Amino acid sequence: MAAKPKGEAPAKSSVEATVVILDNSEWARNGDYTPSRMEAQVDAANIICGAKTGKHNDNTCAIVTMGGTSGVRVLLSLTNDAGKMLNATHGIEVSGTSDLVSALKTAVLVLRHRMPKEQNQRIVAFVGSPLKQTTEELIVVAKQLRMSNVSVDIVNFGELEANTEKLEKFIENVNKEGTAASHLVPIPPGPHILSDLLAISPIIHPEGVVPGEAPSMAVDANNDPEFAEALRESLLDYQRDMERAAPASQKPAAPPPPVPQDSEDDDEELRQAMLLSRADFNASTQQNPALTQAPPTTSVPPPEDMNDDEILAMKLSLGEDVSLFSQEPTQTQPNQQPNQGNQTGLELPQDVNSLLASLPGVDPSDPQIQEVIASLQKQQQNDTAPQDKKDQNKKDSDMPDGQDHS
């Protein structure tokens, strides 16, 4: 008899007893898997049990829960009745926390009552909540399962970052040296269906699956091409999800979002428009310098057909300064004294009052008119004082010496 190559797995019987462990803790209420973690497990468990019992008539399955207020419970003992399996998974209580170690030990006790004893022993556990056991505790249980020839498949979903490292160590210690009878299948959340990904996983199709590679489809495309195409697309989605399941810390930081180009274009157009506007304004001011000059502060000259009295009355009624009304300053002749009688009658306040009283609609006692007359008189006094002093000095210099200047 030829010896078997070293490292090759021993021949396995096609008859198998499988215990499915469901995680019905409070974490199973989350809706990150369609439609929820609990319902996704139930659908996947029914597919696994149907696939196992469909391969051989003597294959059996059992259902165990590891959460709830009452702790670990055996919902269904080993059987190949599909109706009992569906009834066992209906209306499972969701509460409490999960206990994977206790559930594994309970599953071992269920497998001891398998009939016939030639059945291979397998446990399929769904882990959808953070494990409270340490890595060392899981390794101890894994070695016990290996000694009892029990294979374990773990469906790691929901809490990948918290459980992946522990479950990897667990699977390494469950598998015997040179064999890969146990599998760890991580499934990240997403729009996919949990049962669809498990249908193409080594949990249902362990034959011909090479460890470390993507599971094969194991479906005859000639019999059902549409189903084969759907499984192929699910396999591609599974591979992409596995790539995205890497920890976020190992991924490079996303670059900052680029600045929208539209805003820069708008700013540049606004800047060009302002420069063109300034250039047009400078060109217009060079052609017409009057645009940059301030408007004159003097009043518009009165019409030429108005006499002096009418002009004065109009200006006073508008409250303007009389000193700005005259268009031409009064010039004195060289030999003419400033205080002689050729001065206008406007120099005397009483003459101005009598003139204003003769005009219709003008009140000489108006405070504004009196204020203008007073300012005019004060200005005339200030203008005549230097001229009087100059005339007096000239008169004194013309007197003969010896005469009294007084």
DARA-V723916 format. One record per residue. RES is the residue in three letters. SS is DSSP state (H for helix, E for strand, C for the rest). PHI is phi as a letter, one per 20 degrees, with the letter a starting at -180 (999 if undefined). BURIAL is + if it has 9 or more other ideal C-beta (glycine too) atoms within 8 Angstrom, else -. Layout:
BEGIN
{{RES,SS,PHI,BURIAL} {RES,SS,PHI,BURIAL}}
END
This chain:
BEGIN
{{MET,C,999,-} {ALA,C,f,-} {ALA,C,f,-} {LYS,C,f,-} {PRO,C,g,-} {LYS,C,f,-} {GLY,C,n,-} {GLU,C,e,-} {ALA,C,f,-} {PRO,C,f,-} {ALA,C,f,-} {LYS,C,d,-} {SER,C,f,-} {SER,C,f,-} {VAL,C,e,+} {GLU,E,b,+} {ALA,E,d,+} {THR,E,c,+} {VAL,E,d,+} {VAL,E,e,+} {ILE,E,d,+} {LEU,E,d,+} {ASP,C,e,+} {ASN,C,d,+} {SER,C,f,+} {GLU,H,f,+} {TRP,H,f,+} {ALA,H,f,+} {ARG,H,f,+} {ASN,C,f,+} {GLY,C,d,-} {ASP,C,f,-} {TYR,C,d,+} {THR,C,f,+} {PRO,C,e,-} {SER,C,b,+} {ARG,H,f,+} {MET,H,f,+} {GLU,H,f,-} {ALA,H,f,+} {GLN,H,f,+} {VAL,H,f,+} {ASP,H,f,+} {ALA,H,f,+} {ALA,H,f,+} {ASN,H,f,+} {ILE,H,f,+} {ILE,H,f,+} {CYS,H,f,+} {GLY,H,f,+} {ALA,H,f,+} {LYS,H,f,+} {THR,H,f,+} {GLY,H,f,-} {LYS,H,f,-} {HIS,C,b,-} {ASN,C,f,-} {ASP,C,e,-} {ASN,C,f,+} {THR,E,c,+} {CYS,E,c,+} {ALA,E,c,+} {ILE,E,c,+} {VAL,E,c,+} {THR,E,d,+} {MET,C,d,+} {GLY,C,c,+} {GLY,C,n,+} {THR,C,f,-} {SER,C,e,-} {GLY,C,n,+} {VAL,C,f,+} {ARG,E,c,-} {VAL,E,e,+} {LEU,E,f,+} {LEU,E,b,+} {SER,E,e,-} {LEU,E,f,+} {THR,E,b,+} {ASN,C,d,+} {ASP,C,e,-} {ALA,H,f,+} {GLY,H,f,-} {LYS,H,f,+} {MET,H,f,+} {LEU,H,f,+} {ASN,H,f,-} {ALA,H,f,+} {THR,C,e,+} {HIS,C,e,-} {GLY,C,m,-} {ILE,C,f,+} {GLU,C,f,-} {VAL,C,d,+} {SER,C,a,+} {GLY,C,m,+} {THR,C,d,-} {SER,C,e,+} {ASP,C,c,+} {LEU,H,f,+} {VAL,H,f,+} {SER,H,f,+} {ALA,H,f,+} {LEU,H,f,+} {LYS,H,f,+} {THR,H,f,+} {ALA,H,f,+} {VAL,H,f,+} {LEU,H,f,-} {VAL,H,f,+} {LEU,H,f,+} {ARG,C,f,-} {HIS,C,e,-} {ARG,C,f,+} {MET,C,b,-} {PRO,C,f,-} {LYS,C,f,-} {GLU,C,f,-} {GLN,C,f,+} {ASN,E,f,+} {GLN,E,d,+} {ARG,E,b,+} {ILE,E,c,+} {VAL,E,d,+} {ALA,E,d,+} {PHE,E,e,+} {VAL,E,d,+} {GLY,C,c,+} {SER,C,b,+} {PRO,C,f,-} {LEU,C,f,+} {LYS,C,e,-} {GLN,C,e,-} {THR,C,e,-} {THR,H,f,+} {GLU,H,f,-} {GLU,H,f,+} {LEU,H,f,+} {ILE,H,f,+} {VAL,H,f,-} {VAL,H,f,+} {ALA,H,f,+} {LYS,H,f,+} {GLN,H,f,-} {LEU,H,f,+} {ARG,H,f,+} {MET,H,f,-} {SER,C,e,-} {ASN,C,l,-} {VAL,E,d,+} {SER,E,e,+} {VAL,E,c,+} {ASP,E,d,+} {ILE,E,d,+} {VAL,E,d,+} {ASN,E,e,+} {PHE,E,b,+} {GLY,C,n,+} {GLU,C,c,+} {LEU,H,f,+} {GLU,H,f,-} {ALA,H,e,-} {ASN,H,d,+} {THR,H,f,+} {GLU,H,f,-} {LYS,H,f,+} {LEU,H,f,+} {GLU,H,f,+} {LYS,H,f,+} {PHE,H,f,+} {ILE,H,f,+} {GLU,H,g,-} {ASN,H,e,+} {VAL,H,f,+} {ASN,C,f,+} {LYS,C,f,-} {GLU,C,f,-} {GLY,C,n,-} {THR,C,c,-} {ALA,C,c,-} {ALA,C,f,+} {SER,C,d,+} {HIS,E,c,+} {LEU,E,d,+} {VAL,E,d,+} {PRO,E,e,+} {ILE,E,c,+} {PRO,C,f,+} {PRO,C,f,-} {GLY,C,r,-} {PRO,C,f,-} {HIS,C,f,+} {ILE,C,e,-} {LEU,H,g,+} {SER,H,f,+} {ASP,H,f,+} {LEU,H,f,+} {LEU,H,f,+} {ALA,C,f,+} {ILE,C,d,+} {SER,C,e,+} {PRO,C,f,+} {ILE,C,f,+} {ILE,C,e,+} {HIS,C,c,+} {PRO,C,f,-} {GLU,C,f,-} {GLY,C,m,-} {VAL,C,e,+} {VAL,C,e,-} {PRO,C,f,-} {GLY,C,n,-} {GLU,C,d,-} {ALA,C,f,-} {PRO,C,f,+} {SER,C,f,-} {MET,C,f,+} {ALA,C,l,-} {VAL,C,c,-} {ASP,C,f,-} {ALA,C,f,-} {ASN,C,f,-} {ASN,C,f,-} {ASP,C,b,-} {PRO,H,f,-} {GLU,H,f,-} {PHE,H,f,-} {ALA,H,f,+} {GLU,H,f,+} {ALA,H,f,+} {LEU,H,f,+} {ARG,H,f,+} {GLU,H,f,-} {SER,H,f,+} {LEU,H,f,+} {LEU,H,f,-} {ASP,H,f,+} {TYR,H,f,+} {GLN,H,f,+} {ARG,H,f,-} {ASP,H,f,+} {MET,H,f,+} {GLU,H,f,-} {ARG,H,f,-} {ALA,C,f,-} {ALA,C,f,-} {PRO,C,g,-} {ALA,H,f,-} {SER,H,f,-} {GLN,H,e,-} {LYS,C,e,-} {PRO,C,f,-} {ALA,C,f,-} {ALA,C,f,-} {PRO,C,f,-} {PRO,C,f,-} {PRO,C,f,-} {PRO,C,f,-} {VAL,C,f,-} {PRO,C,g,-} {GLN,H,f,-} {ASP,H,f,-} {SER,H,f,-} {GLU,H,f,+} {ASP,H,f,-} {ASP,H,f,-} {ASP,H,f,-} {GLU,H,f,-} {GLU,H,f,-} {LEU,H,f,-} {ARG,H,f,-} {GLN,H,f,-} {ALA,H,f,-} {MET,H,f,-} {LEU,H,f,-} {LEU,H,f,-} {SER,H,f,-} {ARG,H,f,-} {ALA,H,f,-} {ASP,H,f,-} {PHE,H,f,-} {ASN,H,f,-} {ALA,H,f,-} {SER,H,f,+} {THR,H,f,+} {GLN,H,f,-} {GLN,H,f,-} {ASN,C,c,-} {PRO,H,f,-} {ALA,H,f,-} {LEU,H,f,-} {THR,H,e,-} {GLN,C,e,-} {ALA,C,f,-} {PRO,C,f,-} {PRO,C,f,-} {THR,C,e,-} {THR,C,f,-} {SER,C,f,-} {VAL,C,f,-} {PRO,C,g,-} {PRO,C,f,+} {PRO,C,g,-} {GLU,C,f,-} {ASP,C,e,-} {MET,C,e,-} {ASN,C,e,-} {ASP,H,f,-} {ASP,H,f,-} {GLU,H,f,-} {ILE,H,f,+} {LEU,H,f,+} {ALA,H,f,+} {MET,H,f,+} {LYS,H,f,+} {LEU,H,f,+} {SER,H,f,-} {LEU,C,e,-} {GLY,C,m,-} {GLU,C,e,+} {ASP,C,f,-} {VAL,H,f,+} {SER,H,f,-} {LEU,H,e,-} {PHE,C,e,+} {SER,C,f,-} {GLN,C,f,-} {GLU,C,c,-} {PRO,C,f,-} {THR,C,f,-} {GLN,C,d,-} {THR,C,e,-} {GLN,C,f,-} {PRO,C,f,-} {ASN,C,e,-} {GLN,C,e,-} {GLN,C,e,-} {PRO,C,f,+} {ASN,C,d,-} {GLN,C,f,-} {GLY,C,f,-} {ASN,C,f,-} {GLN,C,f,-} {THR,C,f,-} {GLY,H,f,-} {LEU,H,f,-} {GLU,H,f,-} {LEU,C,d,-} {PRO,H,f,-} {GLN,H,f,-} {ASP,H,f,+} {VAL,H,f,+} {ASN,H,f,+} {SER,H,f,-} {LEU,H,f,+} {LEU,H,f,+} {ALA,H,f,-} {SER,C,e,-} {LEU,C,e,+} {PRO,C,f,-} {GLY,C,m,-} {VAL,C,d,+} {ASP,C,d,-} {PRO,C,f,+} {SER,C,e,-} {ASP,C,f,-} {PRO,H,g,-} {GLN,H,f,-} {ILE,H,f,+} {GLN,H,f,+} {GLU,H,f,-} {VAL,H,f,+} {ILE,H,f,+} {ALA,H,f,+} {SER,H,f,+} {LEU,H,f,+} {GLN,H,f,+} {LYS,H,f,-} {GLN,H,f,+} {GLN,H,f,+} {GLN,H,f,-} {ASN,H,f,-} {ASP,H,f,-} {THR,H,e,+} {ALA,H,f,-} {PRO,H,f,-} {GLN,H,f,+} {ASP,H,f,+} {LYS,H,f,-} {LYS,H,f,-} {ASP,H,f,+} {GLN,H,f,-} {ASN,H,f,-} {LYS,H,f,-} {LYS,H,f,-} {ASP,H,f,-} {SER,H,f,-} {ASP,H,e,-} {MET,C,f,-} {PRO,C,f,-} {ASP,C,f,-} {GLY,C,n,-} {GLN,C,e,-} {ASP,C,e,-} {HIS,C,f,-} {SER,C,f,-}}
END
